[in-house]
């Protein structure tokens, strides 16, 4: 965890290129990259469905979706270390501590090597010993083909961890826009090569090979770009430190806990409805949730744009600007959340009816409760960013993951007792309102520490 004292090493020479630009220009540039990132994510999801259905057919495409979903759990493979490393490296470089940033960079690199090697060994030994078709219907796809695809897609996910580490290097040298752009472009080309493989007659193995080749290409290109920009930031083991990895363990694990908590609160209610409700309720809840959560996608673009600037300001000791930016961030999010609730409360039912051609009808009370839950999540997630950007989010992440489990328990019992969608949505609203309160108290405590530090 990063402590408040000492904040920086001012005796060292700071050559951070980002210092010559205003906070506004940096935020605008990063926000533009986040818009591109979001457009790529949504565009690829929408575009691939008709393309792959056309060339592969429903059965083969269904198997592809199934096999693609399994390796996504490997995104937790580094336990959040690359996320924590971004913050630490940015703070250190902003304060002129290049040597410290290099220690962090190489320590996480060696840790990744160990984790990736271990997982690959498990996959190579474990896949031949299991029968995938014993758990899932593979239809016309053979067992051998499924295992090859699963291994390749898992390899792609593991290679992505290295791109995340390289992105840490780009962020720490004042290039957060490039950090976002490289990642989004890699996903864009992943979609393109997948569609191209199918269009040119390739099967799911060919698509998986193309995806891995694409990831390797982007990893090498990003590494080359980073070497051109800053030759001192080199991968290796000479400066790696086990103590540094240990220091990052708790904040890293906390990033993973936040992701797990989000997965629980997003997918958990759907699974509960699948167990105690009806298929129609599942469709209604999922459709309403998808529309309601568009607000979180918009706020996340803002949150991710602010994060590098928080780390930079903290690293150079500009705590008053840090606090001012946090206030601006929170007030903007609060205002947008109120407007969002008002707009969708009035138009949500009409949008869903138009979107589903009248096949889905949503109760207004349920939809408003769901909107309030989403708005509360938007607010506390914005409050989390100033703390997460300097790895002071451990307590909040533990609270959120714990409350997520409790909230799902209430969803289950309320759903069984009352049998309505409101009963499922209400505990979610309560969970996120509690997180607003807890996050507010954490920010208040942190702001007092900042005031003491500034007045010293």
Secondary structure, DSSP 4 states (H G I P E B T S, - for coil): ---SSS---TTSPP--GGGGS-HHHHHHHHHHHHHHHHHHHHHHHHHHHHHHHHHHHHHHHHHHHHHHHHGGGGGGTTTTHHHHHHHHHHHHHHTT-HHHHHHHHHHHHHHHHHHHHHHHHHHHHHGGGS-GGGTS--TTS-HHHHHHHHHHHHHHHHHHHHHHHHHHHHHHTT-HHHHHHHHHHHHHHHHHHHHHHHHTT--HHHHHHHHHHHHHHHHHHHHHHHHHH-TT---SSTT--HHHHHHTHHHHHHHHHHHHHHHHHHHHHHHHHHHHS-HHHHHHHHHHHHHHTHHHHHHHHHHHHHHHHHHHHHHTT-HHHHHHHHHHHHHHHHHHHHHHHHHHHHHHHHHHHHHTTTS----HHHHHHHHHHHHHHHHHHHHHHHHHTTT--HHHHHHHHHHHHHHHHHHHHHHHHH-SHHHHHHHHHHHHHHHHHHHHHHHHHHHHHHHHHHH-
